[in-house]
């Protein structure tokens, strides 16, 4: 098994994958969605207690083909097509998880959190604590987030900050195929409620994925590209944008360190702070709106722990404070990209 | 008399009479003392008392095994007690002590004990219904023959989670009892002002499942209706919606509550005249199943148990602030 950590693994200069694998089995180029699917299937083979429930997850394989083939292999007992009832889907998972099963409940679009938030926040997240530690809820929620597909305001949001704010939940945001597989495996094995937030625009992107069953531990950031001049902490799909910006700056002799936290709850503060102390400049980038986003939390933690090392205030790049617009013209302006990250880095470097 | 809507009278066996009586008296005395302690300012927090509705919890719980799971409500002490919860750990929890069911983290609205099938009271109206459906799913998944029961009120039957969960349970054919304790009020709002139907059981038709109305002051009737639903569920027949027409004798919160004049004194008196415990005692004595002295002995014994539990709670240690963050996550 390859436990990918930034401490123990060499990093991947290309930025498309997680690094050199120590896996003993073959490493293939797989798409993000196929890697996720493989992690699901391997966990269902490994553990009879794992089942999947959600809208169109069986017959259709999920609208993003995340669950292709699972019903054929595992049958309708373990791959359950449900009514459009997000509160009841998550509630089904909470009740089954409290009884010791390991449900994977799919929330087709992250925006649909709005119709099941009670089950996620008031039930799943709090059961362990408010019931005095006597109940564990090993529930995994899978969902697809992100803009850029012309899906507009109710099918494009990145709402990870809502979830990361709630004690009891864990939130993963895989940025590449290796992590998509490793994080879904870790999520299913976790005895806590976890949410694995896939990014819709990443589904078809390819990367190196070992064939064997491995996990990416929660709370372990990855240095996607080492550098000593500026740290860019990027969430989800923004990792690729940050790497593209880093590539451009490298041509000017500026070495950007790109860090992918991989999970925002728990957050690997140590790795972020360590980088901040080395580069003295930090930019945080995410697709979610800037106000109240994870970037604010990361900025606060870095100034708590590395204030004396900073040569400039921690900057944030995120979406403006509006719903995600439909028009492709507006959406392109709305979603952060490599150019905005580049501009942010330049602002940081202007300070000395 | 225990008469269904079809006019069928149920027979009452001695063991059942004793069982139902004991469960109800346990609830009543627990709640009377809890209410007294809270309103005297001795115990922290707020309480939603179950007094008046005892026949529902006793009747349903008498049909369930320890391994059958229930989800409860903000008015959940009665369900916990009827399912067999320990008085000492319950009172300790109400006092916020480390020896309580939730080690002082939960309080009145979050008592749970999976070992006896108490999957948890719930502070969110309707929040427990989908969870009971999930517990029922686990029983089918494991083929362990278990059933689940979700308790909620007339008010709870208006919330989306009830409708989603009822439909989900119906579609998946899950072994779950949806038990609506219709006490006529959603907090302070009368049923006629919060829905346009008289019988919540009618809502079952919307999900293609049986809906049964039962006299919620008659523990024997509730027992019989629940038993039929449990047997049907265990046999793979799917969910049943049971509407028990009942009444809470005290206010929404506490005994005296906020003194909002939303119920007439006559109405309260009419329902109190059908006190579920008195009804059962009268019938059990009339049918020669219990002696009056035997009934009194139950009350006396449980009073002692309550007093001992309160003493245990009061003498228990508070939680250690150093443990504040314990159990946020399973590690």
Boltz contact constraints between the chains, C-beta under 6 A:
constraints:
  - contact:
      token1: [A, 83]
      token2: [B, 167]
      max_distance: 6.0
  - contact:
      token1: [A, 83]
      token2: [B, 171]
      max_distance: 6.0
  - contact:
      token1: [A, 85]
      token2: [B, 164]
      max_distance: 6.0
  - contact:
      token1: [A, 85]
      token2: [B, 168]
      max_distance: 6.0
  - contact:
      token1: [A, 87]
      token2: [B, 130]
      max_distance: 6.0
  - contact:
      token1: [A, 87]
      token2: [B, 161]
      max_distance: 6.0
  - contact:
      token1: [A, 87]
      token2: [B, 164]
      max_distance: 6.0
  - contact:
      token1: [A, 88]
      token2: [B, 130]
      max_distance: 6.0
  - contact:
      token1: [A, 88]
      token2: [B, 164]
      max_distance: 6.0
  - contact:
      token1: [A, 88]
      token2: [B, 165]
      max_distance: 6.0
  - contact:
      token1: [A, 88]
      token2: [B, 168]
      max_distance: 6.0
  - contact:
      token1: [A, 91]
      token2: [B, 130]
      max_distance: 6.0
  - contact:
      token1: [A, 91]
      token2: [B, 131]
      max_distance: 6.0
  - contact:
      token1: [A, 91]
      token2: [B, 134]
      max_distance: 6.0
  - contact:
      token1: [A, 92]
      token2: [B, 133]
      max_distance: 6.0
  - contact:
      token1: [A, 92]
      token2: [B, 134]
      max_distance: 6.0
  - contact:
      token1: [A, 92]
      token2: [B, 137]
      max_distance: 6.0
  - contact:
      token1: [A, 94]
      token2: [B, 131]
      max_distance: 6.0
  - contact:
      token1: [A, 94]
      token2: [B, 134]
      max_distance: 6.0
  - contact:
      token1: [A, 95]
      token2: [B, 131]
      max_distance: 6.0
  - contact:
      token1: [A, 95]
      token2: [B, 134]
      max_distance: 6.0
  - contact:
      token1: [A, 95]
      token2: [B, 135]
      max_distance: 6.0
  - contact:
      token1: [A, 96]
      token2: [B, 134]
      max_distance: 6.0
  - contact:
      token1: [A, 96]
      token2: [B, 137]
      max_distance: 6.0
  - contact:
      token1: [A, 96]
      token2: [B, 138]
      max_distance: 6.0
  - contact:
      token1: [A, 99]
      token2: [B, 135]
      max_distance: 6.0
  - contact:
      token1: [A, 99]
      token2: [B, 138]
      max_distance: 6.0
  - contact:
      token1: [A, 101]
      token2: [B, 138]
      max_distance: 6.0
  - contact:
      token1: [A, 118]
      token2: [B, 124]
      max_distance: 6.0
  - contact:
      token1: [A, 118]
      token2: [B, 127]
      max_distance: 6.0
  - contact:
      token1: [A, 122]
      token2: [B, 124]
      max_distance: 6.0
  - contact:
      token1: [A, 123]
      token2: [B, 127]
      max_distance: 6.0
  - contact:
      token1: [A, 128]
      token2: [B, 327]
      max_distance: 6.0
  - contact:
      token1: [A, 128]
      token2: [B, 330]
      max_distance: 6.0
  - contact:
      token1: [A, 129]
      token2: [B, 105]
      max_distance: 6.0
  - contact:
      token1: [A, 129]
      token2: [B, 327]
      max_distance: 6.0
  - contact:
      token1: [A, 129]
      token2: [B, 328]
      max_distance: 6.0
  - contact:
      token1: [A, 130]
      token2: [B, 105]
      max_distance: 6.0
  - contact:
      token1: [A, 130]
      token2: [B, 106]
      max_distance: 6.0
  - contact:
      token1: [A, 130]
      token2: [B, 110]
      max_distance: 6.0
  - contact:
      token1: [A, 131]
      token2: [B, 102]
      max_distance: 6.0
  - contact:
      token1: [A, 131]
      token2: [B, 112]
      max_distance: 6.0
  - contact:
      token1: [A, 131]
      token2: [B, 120]
      max_distance: 6.0
  - contact:
      token1: [A, 132]
      token2: [B, 102]
      max_distance: 6.0
  - contact:
      token1: [A, 132]
      token2: [B, 103]
      max_distance: 6.0
  - contact:
      token1: [A, 132]
      token2: [B, 105]
      max_distance: 6.0
  - contact:
      token1: [A, 133]
      token2: [B, 327]
      max_distance: 6.0
  - contact:
      token1: [A, 136]
      token2: [B, 330]
      max_distance: 6.0
  - contact:
      token1: [A, 167]
      token2: [B, 328]
      max_distance: 6.0
  - contact:
      token1: [A, 168]
      token2: [B, 328]
      max_distance: 6.0
  - contact:
      token1: [A, 191]
      token2: [B, 330]
      max_distance: 6.0
  - contact:
      token1: [A, 192]
      token2: [B, 329]
      max_distance: 6.0
  - contact:
      token1: [A, 192]
      token2: [B, 330]
      max_distance: 6.0
